[in-house]
Amino acid sequence: MGKIVMSGPQNITLDGVVQDPDGEEGFEHGGWFKQYGGKDLREWAEVALDDALGAEAWLLGRRSYEYFCIRWRDRTGELANRLNDLPKYVVSSTLVDPEWSNSKVLSGDVVSEVSKLKHEVDGVIVIPAATSLGAPSWSTTWSTSCGWWSFRSCSERANASSASTATRSPCAWSEPRP
C-alpha cells in the first residue's frame, strides 16, 4: 500500500508565500528563490534528487503540474530524467490530455481515486509543492526534508505582491526542526 507524503524541497516562506519563486510568472517580486538561494541552491538540488529517487509516484494539483511540466519536461540530467520517468497523477476537473510523460488525470470523486491510487502504488507517493492538495485525510506525512526560506519580515513578504514600496531583504537557510 502506498504512503502519501507531502515532501520535496518546498519553495515557501515561513508565512506560506509560494508565489513565483523563479520569476518566470512575471510577478513584480518574483524570482526570490533564485535571487537569494546562493550556495544553498546546490543543496536544494541534492534534496530534490533524493526525494525524486525515493518516490514511486507524484500526486499533483493542476497548477503544480503545469508549473513542473513547463520547467522539467524538456530538460535532461539526473533529476530531470527521474521526474520525466516518474508516474505523475494530476488531480483536476479541467485538464484532459496531460502533456508531460507518464501523467494521468484523476477527476470525479477524487478522494476515491486517491484511495485507489494508494492501493495500486507500493511505496511513497509524493505531493510536491502543493499548499492545498494535502488538506484531505489522504496525506499521511509531512516531510520537511530541507530547510525553509526565512525572510526578515514574513508579513512584509506576504504583502509584497501588492505593496509597491516593499523592499527585498536577505533570507537565510534554516535547518528543519523536529
ZICOR-V956862 format. One line per field, one symbol per residue. psi: psi as a letter, one per 20 degrees, with the letter a starting at -180 (. if undefined). burial: b if it has 9 or more other C-alpha atoms within 8 Angstrom, else e. A space follows every 50 residues. Layout:
# ZICOR-V956862
psi = ???
burial = ???
This chain:
# ZICOR-V956862
psi = pqpppobropnqrhjjpiplhijiijqgkrjhgggjgciihghghggggg gghiqhrqpqrgggghggghhhhjrrrggggghhhpppppoqihpgnphp qkqpppacnhggghggghhhpnapopopjpihhjgriiohqoomirrqpo qgnhhghhjhhioijpqqqqrqpqqqq.
burial = ebbbbbbbbbbbbbeebeebbbbeeeeebbbbbbeebeeebeebeebbbe bbeebbbbbbbbebbeebbeebbeeeeebbbbbbebbbbbbbeeeeebee ebbbbbbeebeebbbebbbebbbbbbbbbbeebbeeebbeeeebbbbbbb beebeebbebbeeeeeeeeebebeebee
